[in-house]
């Protein structure tokens, strides 16, 4: 039997395999509530991030968050019927604080034509 854990195949049932997670929350009537998201197939899922930087990059600087372990996140959303947990998701839309990128295409300017004399220059002659 191999006593060394394989880094490529983590045990999904082992508690704390991802360490402390940054979980997005929203204000609720009794305190903070975990934000739930939908997978591309429409299933509700919990989302968590391994670092604050990843959370801010995906959801913006105004997103509130709390730190929880993976088992705590799962226990928090289980009464809602949510069994999925996505760690460090790549969201399709950049967060609200994302810096806009420069456009890839450039506008082509037409060459300038000879200037027409201004009204003040024409009246001086």
Backbone torsions as a table, in degrees:
resi	resn	phi	psi	omega
1	UNK	NA	140.6	-178.6
2	UNK	-88.8	117.4	-179.9
3	UNK	-86.6	-8.8	-178.3
4	UNK	-92.8	124.7	179.3
5	UNK	-67.8	141.8	179.5
6	UNK	-87.0	126.4	-177.6
7	UNK	-69.9	-24.0	-177.9
8	UNK	-80.8	-21.6	-175.4
9	UNK	-130.0	76.9	-178.6
10	UNK	-68.4	147.4	179.1
11	UNK	-73.9	116.9	-176.6
12	UNK	-67.7	-16.9	-178.9
13	UNK	-93.8	-9.1	-179.0
14	UNK	-73.5	122.7	-179.1
15	UNK	-67.5	141.8	175.7
16	UNK	75.3	20.0	-178.1
17	UNK	-67.2	-21.7	179.0
18	UNK	-107.5	-2.4	-178.6
19	UNK	76.4	-161.3	179.4
20	UNK	-74.1	135.8	-177.6
21	UNK	-112.7	152.4	174.5
22	UNK	-98.2	113.8	-173.2
23	UNK	-109.3	123.6	177.8
24	UNK	-68.4	135.7	-180.0
25	UNK	-131.3	166.3	174.3
26	UNK	-133.8	155.0	178.7
27	UNK	-67.1	139.3	178.1
28	UNK	-131.1	177.9	-177.7
29	UNK	-64.9	-26.5	-178.4
30	UNK	-115.2	22.6	-177.9
31	UNK	123.5	-143.4	-179.3
32	UNK	-89.3	143.7	175.7
33	UNK	-120.8	140.7	177.3
34	UNK	-67.4	135.6	174.5
35	UNK	-77.3	134.3	176.7
36	UNK	-108.5	148.3	-178.9
37	UNK	-125.5	176.6	177.8
38	UNK	-119.1	142.2	175.7
39	UNK	-75.3	169.2	176.4
40	UNK	-57.9	-23.0	178.1
41	UNK	-89.9	0.5	175.3
42	UNK	93.7	3.1	178.9
43	UNK	-80.7	141.0	176.7
44	UNK	-71.5	140.7	-179.9
45	UNK	-147.6	152.4	171.8
46	UNK	-85.7	153.3	-179.8
47	UNK	-128.9	140.7	177.5
48	UNK	-145.9	160.1	-176.9
49	UNK	-128.2	147.9	-179.9
50	UNK	-81.3	-10.5	178.5
51	UNK	-153.2	156.9	179.6
52	UNK	-64.0	-36.3	-179.4
53	UNK	-60.2	-42.8	179.2
54	UNK	-64.8	-40.3	178.7
55	UNK	-63.5	-47.1	-179.4
56	UNK	-64.1	-39.4	179.6
57	UNK	-63.3	-36.8	-177.4
58	UNK	-85.2	-38.9	-171.1
59	UNK	-117.7	-7.0	177.4
60	UNK	97.5	163.1	-174.9
61	UNK	-73.6	-18.8	-177.7
62	UNK	-87.3	-3.4	-179.6
63	UNK	-73.0	126.1	175.9
64	UNK	-78.7	150.8	-179.7
65	UNK	-151.1	160.8	173.1
66	UNK	-132.5	159.9	178.3
67	UNK	-101.0	126.6	179.2
68	UNK	-141.4	158.1	172.5
69	UNK	-81.3	164.3	-179.9
70	UNK	-60.2	-45.3	178.2
71	UNK	-60.9	-34.7	179.0
72	UNK	-68.0	-38.8	177.6
73	UNK	-63.4	-46.5	-179.6
74	UNK	-62.4	-41.0	178.8
75	UNK	-66.5	-31.8	-179.4
76	UNK	-68.5	-39.2	-175.0
77	UNK	-97.9	-10.3	-178.9
78	UNK	-59.4	-41.7	178.9
79	UNK	-62.4	-17.6	178.6
80	UNK	-89.1	-0.1	-179.3
81	UNK	83.6	12.2	-179.5
82	UNK	-93.6	122.4	179.7
83	UNK	-111.8	-16.9	-177.9
84	UNK	-85.1	145.7	174.1
85	UNK	-139.3	119.9	178.2
86	UNK	-106.0	122.9	-179.7
87	UNK	-102.0	130.0	-178.8
88	UNK	51.9	60.2	-179.3
89	UNK	-72.0	153.0	171.4
90	UNK	-98.8	101.9	-177.6
91	UNK	-77.9	151.6	-176.0
92	UNK	-73.9	-27.8	-177.1
93	UNK	-114.4	133.2	178.4
94	UNK	-65.2	153.4	-179.7
95	UNK	-63.5	166.0	-176.3
96	UNK	-64.8	-21.6	-179.4
97	UNK	-98.1	9.8	-179.1
98	UNK	-66.9	142.3	-180.0
99	UNK	-78.7	127.1	-180.0
100	UNK	-65.5	141.0	179.5
101	UNK	-86.2	153.5	176.4
102	UNK	-69.1	147.3	178.9
103	UNK	-64.3	146.7	-178.1
104	UNK	-75.0	-40.9	-178.1
105	UNK	-87.2	151.1	179.5
106	UNK	-112.6	148.4	177.7
107	UNK	-82.3	142.0	179.1
108	UNK	-98.1	124.1	-179.9
109	UNK	-92.4	142.4	177.1
110	UNK	-75.0	148.4	178.7
111	UNK	-62.7	146.1	-179.6
112	UNK	-72.7	142.1	176.5
113	UNK	-94.1	170.2	179.5
114	UNK	-61.4	138.4	-178.4
115	UNK	-72.0	142.8	174.0
116	UNK	-86.6	145.6	-179.1
117	UNK	-63.4	143.7	179.8
118	UNK	-74.3	164.4	-177.4
119	UNK	-62.1	-39.8	-178.0
120	UNK	-68.0	-34.5	179.8
121	UNK	-72.4	-34.8	-179.2
122	UNK	-71.7	-34.2	-177.9
123	UNK	-78.3	-16.5	-179.1
124	UNK	-76.8	-18.5	-177.7
125	UNK	-89.1	NA	NA
